[in-house]
Amino acid sequence: MSAFDAFLYRGDDDPHTRAIFAVACVLDRSPGRQRFIDTFDRASRLVPRLRQRVVAPLVPLFLPWWVLDPEFDLGFHLRFGRLPAPGSTRELLDAAQAEVTAPLDADRPLWEAVLLEGLEEGRAAIIVRLSHALTDSVGPSELLAAILDSRRWPDKGPMPPAPSPRAVTPEELLSRSLGDLPAEAVDATRHLVAALGNPRKLRSALTGAVDFTESLGRVLGSVGPPSPLLAGRSLRRRCAAFEVGPQDLKRSGNAVDASIGEVYLGCIAEALRLYHVELHEPVENLPLAIPVGLRGPGGGAGSNRFGAILIAAPLLANDAAKRVELISRVVREGRAESAIDAMNVAAPILARLPASMLRALAGSAPRPDILASGFPGLNKPCYIAGAKVLKSYTFGPVPGVAAMFTMQSIAGGCFISVNYDPAAIRHSDLFAKCLTRGFRTTLRLGGQRPQIGQVAVARMRDQEMAA
């Protein structure tokens, strides 16, 4: 397990920092239980990480390992259910909301999937949830690719053989970790000696270290105070989702020389501005973080490597074009920072710190109000077990922030999902209206009337209402 994977895995022990993705795919029909089972059986044979569990060495100084589970049983990872009538998007969000709050079984591979029938118009849905330790923000799409087909009934050939696991004990992993230490020490010493023996390389390394330190100050520095209106925090979650027109995003970006992602951030900022204005608590800026994938094309589905850009999202000016322009500038500056990879650099230390020190560091680090992420699009028709994918909503984790926004393009549509803390965003109906207005106002930059779907919001459960 990489140090970054281990750092994220340790965060799952604390419900305040637990990071679980949930992807809800709406299908044009039910694939049937056996096809559903066969699809995930095949995927687990093609993507070994789906059959691997985490085993920690006896000494916490060493990192855990991904090990093929000798007791892997697909039955523990697949479930079946039926949505209550009328089977609308809201009932689906109710189900997704339950999935993002429930912990995964740490003694098994860190994923589950549920097939839900009973959606309106004879449709069905599949919800896949997985730990952030399993994969980064690019990974859910790559792992989904293992269950997606480009045709309804492709010829996949015979079922691939299952990987052959063997039992591995913590004692054996400790022995392996100890055995790796001499090689790691020799490699580090060789690089150090090479640098000291070459003045040009040494001077370059020192200059790079100074530049990185200065960049680190900008990356980790405060971008302003959080919003008092979004200050509440709890372990509860609400899910909301809606659809926007991909062409509206493209046209708006072209109109103001911005990327689709920067227009998306402008839409979020406008929605939050309206929410603050409606509640008579306007703020000038709001801390917003954008996860940025840093691994290359060969990174693999089962790996984590990402950074984050922390910006002060402008909320004061009532000018959508100006807001997107400001966001575009600071995002591009943030992407150019050498310290954007700081978490990966620090991961080998963070992954080995005692839990009490990790909590103290997390409490002292600058924390945004909002996370906003985008997932790679799948714009061609795609199918799961013979059922066509019509929509896909991805709900990212909410580690101590007010809300996590995600955007994913699939099957010709662009779907916005929000996983938020109802202690921070307490007026769900108003929030939904502000989302609609904020996206509509910003997407009018494209010169046409934008297509904005109705915002659906999951219900609060009885125990949450009582709290």
C-alpha positions in Angstrom: 0.0 0.0 0.0 1.3 3.4 -0.9 1.8 6.0 1.9 -1.0 8.1 0.6 -3.4 5.1 0.4 -2.4 4.2 4.0 -3.1 7.8 5.1 -6.6 7.8 3.6 -7.2 4.3 5.0 -6.4 5.4 8.5 -8.9 8.3 8.1 -11.7 5.7 7.7 -11.4 4.9 11.4 -12.8 8.3 12.3 -16.4 9.0 11.1 -15.4 12.7 10.9 -12.8 12.0 8.3 -14.2 8.8 6.7 -14.0 9.1 2.9 -16.5 7.0 0.9 -17.5 7.5 -2.7 -21.0 6.4 -3.8 -21.8 6.3 -7.5 -25.5 5.8 -8.4 -26.1 4.8 -12.0 -29.7 4.9 -13.4 -30.4 2.1 -15.9 -33.2 1.9 -18.5 -34.1 -1.6 -17.2 -33.2 -4.1 -14.5 -30.2 -6.2 -15.6 -31.5 -9.1 -13.5 -29.8 -10.5 -10.5 -27.7 -13.2 -12.2 -26.3 -10.7 -14.8 -25.6 -8.3 -12.0 -23.7 -10.9 -10.1 -21.8 -12.1 -13.2 -20.8 -8.5 -14.1 -19.2 -7.9 -10.7 -17.6 -11.3 -10.6 -15.9 -10.6 -13.9 -14.8 -7.1 -12.8 -13.3 -8.5 -9.6 -11.2 -10.9 -11.7 -10.0 -8.1 -14.1 -9.3 -5.6 -11.3 -7.5 -7.4 -8.5 -7.9 -4.5 -6.1 -11.6 -5.5 -5.9 -10.5 -8.7 -4.3 -7.8 -7.3 -2.0 -8.2 -6.4 1.6 -6.0 -4.4 3.9 -3.6 -6.2 6.3 -1.5 -4.2 8.6 2.0 -5.3 9.9 2.3 -5.8 13.7 4.5 -2.6 14.0 2.6 0.6 13.1 5.8 2.1 11.8 5.4 0.0 8.6 2.7 0.6 6.1 -0.3 -1.8 5.5 -0.4 -4.1 2.5 -3.1 -4.8 -0.1 -3.5 -8.6 0.0 -5.8 -10.8 -2.1 -8.4 -12.0 0.4 -8.3 -15.8 0.7 -11.9 -15.7 1.9 -13.2 -13.4 -0.8 -16.9 -13.9 -1.2 -18.9 -11.8 -3.7 -22.0 -12.4 -1.6 -20.7 -10.0 1.1 -20.3 -7.2 -1.5 -23.5 -7.4 -3.5 -27.0 -6.6 -2.3 -30.5 -6.3 -3.7 -33.4 -4.0 -2.9 -36.4 -2.2 -4.2 -37.2 1.5 -4.0 -40.5 2.5 -2.4 -43.1 4.1 -4.7 -43.1 6.2 -6.7 -39.4 5.3 -7.4 -38.4 8.8 -8.4 -34.9 10.4 -8.2 -35.7 11.4 -4.6 -36.2 7.8 -3.5 -32.9 7.0 -5.2 -31.2 9.8 -3.4 -32.6 8.5 -0.1 -30.9 5.2 -0.8 -27.6 6.9 -1.9 -27.7 9.0 1.3 -27.7 5.9 3.4 -24.8 4.4 1.4 -22.5 7.4 1.9 -22.9 7.4 5.7 -22.5 3.7 6.4 -18.9 2.4 7.1 -17.4 -0.4 5.0 -16.2 -3.7 6.6 -12.5 -3.2 7.1 -11.9 -6.9 7.2 -13.0 -7.3 3.6 -12.2 -5.5 0.3 -13.4 -1.9 0.6 -16.4 -1.8 -1.7 -20.0 -2.8 -2.1 -22.7 -2.6 -4.7 -26.5 -2.7 -4.5 -29.0 -3.3 -7.3 -32.2 -1.4 -6.8 -35.4 -2.1 -8.8 -38.6 -0.2 -8.7 -37.6 3.1 -10.3 -40.3 4.8 -12.3 -40.8 3.9 -16.0 -39.5 0.3 -15.3 -36.0 1.6 -14.6 -33.4 0.3 -12.1 -30.3 1.6 -10.4 -26.9 0.4 -9.3 -25.1 2.1 -6.4 -21.4 1.3 -6.0 -19.6 2.6 -3.0 -15.9 2.4 -2.2 -13.3 3.7 0.1 -11.2 6.6 -0.9 -8.2 4.5 0.1 -9.1 2.2 -2.8 -8.8 4.9 -5.4 -8.6 8.7 -6.0 -11.0 11.0 -7.8 -10.2 9.5 -11.2 -10.5 6.0 -10.0 -14.3 5.6 -9.7 -14.6 6.1 -13.4 -11.8 3.6 -14.1 -13.3 1.0 -11.8 -16.7 1.6 -13.3 -15.1 1.0 -16.7 -14.6 -2.6 -15.5 -18.4 -3.1 -15.3 -19.3 -0.9 -18.3 -19.8 -2.1 -21.9 -20.0 -0.1 -25.1 -22.8 -2.4 -26.4 -25.9 -3.9 -24.8 -24.9 -7.5 -25.5 -21.1 -7.7 -26.2 -19.3 -11.0 -26.6 -17.0 -11.0 -23.6 -15.8 -14.6 -24.0 -15.3 -17.0 -21.1 -15.1 -15.8 -17.5 -11.5 -14.9 -16.7 -9.8 -17.1 -14.0 -9.9 -15.8 -10.5 -6.6 -14.6 -9.0 -5.1 -17.1 -6.7 -4.8 -15.7 -3.1 -2.9 -17.2 -0.2 -3.1 -16.4 3.4 -0.7 -13.7 4.6 -0.2 -13.0 8.3 0.8 -9.7 9.9 4.0 -11.4 11.0 4.9 -12.2 7.4 4.2 -8.7 6.4 6.4 -7.4 9.2 9.2 -9.6 8.0 8.8 -8.3 4.4 8.8 -4.7 5.6 12.0 -5.3 7.5 13.5 -6.9 4.5 12.8 -3.9 2.4 14.5 -1.5 4.7 18.2 -2.1 3.6 17.4 -1.7 0.0 15.5 1.5 0.6 18.3 2.9 2.8 20.9 2.0 0.1 18.8 3.7 -2.6 18.4 6.9 -0.5 22.1 7.0 0.3 23.1 6.6 -3.3 20.9 9.6 -4.4 22.3 11.7 -1.5 25.9 10.9 -2.4 25.2 11.6 -6.1 23.8 15.0 -5.3 26.7 16.0 -2.9 29.3 14.9 -5.5 27.8 17.1 -8.2 27.7 20.8 -7.3 25.4 21.7 -10.2 22.8 19.0 -9.0 23.2 20.1 -5.4 22.7 23.8 -6.3 19.6 22.8 -8.4 18.2 20.7 -5.5 18.7 23.5 -3.0 17.1 26.0 -5.3 14.2 23.6 -5.9 13.8 23.2 -2.1 13.6 26.9 -1.6 11.0 27.3 -4.4 9.0 24.4 -3.0 9.0 25.9 0.5 7.7 29.3 -0.9 5.1 27.5 -2.9 4.1 25.5 0.1 3.4 28.7 2.0 1.0 29.8 -0.8 -0.7 26.4 -1.1 -1.3 25.9 2.6 -1.8 29.6 3.5 -5.2 30.9 4.6 -7.4 32.3 1.8 -9.7 34.0 4.3 -12.1 33.1 7.0 -14.8 30.5 6.6 -18.4 31.5 6.2 -20.2 31.9 9.6 -23.4 30.7 7.9 -21.8 27.3 7.0 -20.1 26.8 10.4 -22.2 23.9 11.7 -20.7 20.4 11.5 -22.2 17.0 12.2 -22.0 13.3 11.0 -25.3 13.6 9.1 -25.4 13.9 5.3 -27.9 15.1 2.7 -27.7 14.2 -1.0 -28.9 16.5 -3.8 -28.6 16.0 -7.6 -29.7 17.6 -10.9 -28.7 17.7 -14.6 -27.3 20.5 -16.7 -26.7 20.8 -20.5 -23.1 19.9 -21.4 -23.3 22.3 -24.4 -24.3 25.1 -22.0 -21.1 24.6 -20.1 -19.1 24.6 -23.3 -20.7 27.7 -24.7 -20.3 29.6 -21.5 -16.6 28.7 -21.2 -16.0 29.8 -24.8 -17.8 33.1 -24.1 -15.4 34.0 -21.2 -12.3 32.1 -22.3 -12.6 29.6 -19.4 -12.6 25.8 -19.1 -15.8 23.8 -18.4 -14.4 23.2 -14.9 -13.9 26.9 -14.2 -17.4 27.7 -15.4 -18.7 24.9 -13.1 -16.9 26.5 -10.2 -18.4 29.8 -11.1 -21.9 28.2 -11.0 -21.2 26.9 -7.5 -20.0 30.3 -6.3 -23.0 32.1 -7.7 -25.4 29.5 -6.0 -23.6 30.0 -2.7 -23.7 33.8 -3.1 -27.4 33.7 -3.6 -27.8 31.4 -0.5 -25.9 33.8 1.7 -27.8 36.8 0.3 -31.2 35.2 0.8 -30.3 34.5 4.4 -29.1 38.1 4.9 -25.5 37.0 5.7 -23.5 38.0 2.6 -19.7 37.3 2.7 -17.0 38.6 0.3 -15.2 35.3 -0.2 -15.6 31.6 0.7 -12.7 29.0 1.1 -13.2 26.4 -1.7 -10.9 23.5 -2.5 -10.5 21.7 -5.9 -9.0 18.2 -5.8 -6.5 17.8 -8.7 -5.5 14.4 -10.0 -1.7 14.1 -10.4 -1.1 10.6 -11.6 -0.4 10.0 -15.2 -2.2 7.8 -17.7 -0.5 4.7 -16.4 -1.4 5.3 -12.8 -3.9 2.5 -12.6 -7.3 2.4 -11.1 -6.1 1.3 -7.7 -3.8 4.2 -6.7 -4.1 7.5 -5.1 -2.2 10.6 -6.1 -3.9 13.9 -6.0 -3.4 17.4 -4.8 -5.7 20.3 -4.1 -6.0 24.0 -5.0 -7.5 26.2 -2.2 -9.0 29.4 -3.4 -11.1 32.3 -2.1 -14.3 31.9 -4.2 -15.6 35.4 -4.8 -19.2 35.8 -3.6 -19.7 39.6 -3.3 -19.8 40.8 -6.9 -23.1 40.3 -8.7 -21.3 39.6 -12.1 -21.2 36.0 -13.3 -18.6 36.8 -16.0 -16.3 38.6 -13.6 -16.6 35.8 -11.1 -15.6 33.1 -13.6 -12.7 35.3 -14.7 -11.4 35.6 -11.2 -11.8 31.9 -10.5 -10.1 31.0 -13.7 -7.1 33.1 -12.8 -6.6 31.7 -9.3 -7.2 28.1 -10.4 -4.6 28.4 -13.2 -2.1 29.9 -10.7 -2.8 27.1 -8.3 -2.2 24.4 -10.8 1.2 25.9 -11.5 2.3 25.7 -7.9 5.2 23.2 -7.3 3.8 22.4 -3.9 0.5 21.2 -5.2 1.8 17.7 -4.6 2.6 18.5 -0.9 0.2 15.9 0.5 1.9 13.1 -1.5 5.3 14.4 -0.3 4.1 14.4 3.4 2.2 11.1 3.2 5.1 8.8 4.3 5.2 10.8 7.6 1.4 11.3 8.0 0.7 7.7 7.4 2.8 6.7 10.4 1.8 9.4 12.9 -0.2 8.4 16.0 -4.0 8.9 15.7 -3.9 11.7 18.3 -1.3 13.6 16.4 -3.2 13.2 13.1 -6.4 14.6 14.7 -4.4 17.6 16.1 -2.9 18.3 12.7 -6.3 18.0 11.0 -7.7 20.4 13.5 -5.0 23.0 12.9 -4.9 22.8 9.1 -6.8 25.3 7.0 -10.1 23.7 6.0 -12.3 24.9 3.2 -16.1 25.3 3.4 -16.6 23.6 0.0 -15.0 20.8 -2.0 -15.7 20.8 -5.7 -14.5 18.0 -8.0 -15.1 16.8 -11.6 -14.9 13.2 -12.9 -13.8 12.2 -16.3 -16.7 11.9 -18.7 -17.9 8.9 -20.6 -19.8 10.5 -23.5 -20.5 7.4 -25.5 -23.5 5.1 -24.8 -22.6 2.6 -22.1 -24.3 -0.4 -20.6 -24.1 -2.5 -17.4 -25.1 -6.2 -17.7 -27.4 -5.4 -20.7 -29.0 -2.3 -19.2 -28.3 1.1 -20.7 -26.8 3.8 -18.3 -29.1 6.9 -18.5 -27.6 8.9 -15.6 -24.8 8.8 -13.1 -24.5 10.7 -9.8 -21.2 10.6 -7.9 -21.3 11.6 -4.2 -17.9 12.4 -2.9 -16.8 12.4 0.8 -17.4 15.3 3.1 -14.4 15.2 5.5 -15.2 18.1 7.9 -16.5 20.5 5.2 -19.9 21.9 4.6 -20.5 20.3 1.2 -18.8 18.3 -1.6 -19.9 19.1 -5.2 -19.1 16.6 -8.0 -19.7 16.8 -11.8 -19.8 13.9 -14.1 -20.6 13.6 -17.8 -22.1 10.3 -19.1 -24.5 9.2 -21.8 -24.7 12.7 -23.3 -25.7 14.3 -20.0 -23.9 16.3 -17.3 -24.9 15.4 -13.8 -24.2 17.5 -10.7 -24.3 15.8 -7.3 -24.0 17.4 -3.8 -23.2 15.6 -0.6 -23.6 18.1 2.2 -23.8 18.4 6.0 -27.3 19.6 7.0 -25.8 21.2 10.2 -24.0 23.5 7.8 -26.6 24.0 5.1 -29.8 24.0 7.1 -32.3 25.3 4.6 -32.5 22.5 2.0 -35.4 24.0 0.0 -33.7 27.4 -0.3 -30.4 25.7 -1.1 -32.0 23.8 -4.0 -33.6 27.0 -5.4 -30.2 28.8 -5.2 -28.5 25.9 -7.0 -31.0 26.2 -9.9 -30.7 30.0 -10.0 -26.9 30.0 -9.6 -26.3 27.6 -12.4 -28.9 29.2 -14.7 -27.4 32.7 -14.2 -23.9 31.6 -14.9 -24.7 29.4 -17.9 -26.5 32.3 -19.5 -23.0 33.5 -20.4 -23.3 31.1 -23.3 -25.9 33.3 -24.9 -28.8 30.8 -24.8 -31.4 29.7 -22.3 -29.6 27.0 -20.4 -31.2 23.6 -19.6 -31.3 23.0 -15.9 -33.0 20.0 -14.5 -35.0 20.1 -11.3 -32.9 19.7 -8.1 -33.9 16.6 -6.1 -32.9 16.4 -2.5 -33.0 13.3 -0.3 -35.2 13.3 2.8 -33.9 13.6 6.3 -34.4 10.4 8.3 -36.5 10.4 11.4 -33.6 10.2 13.8 -31.9 13.1 12.0 -35.0 15.2 12.3 -35.1 14.4 16.0 -31.4 15.4 16.4 
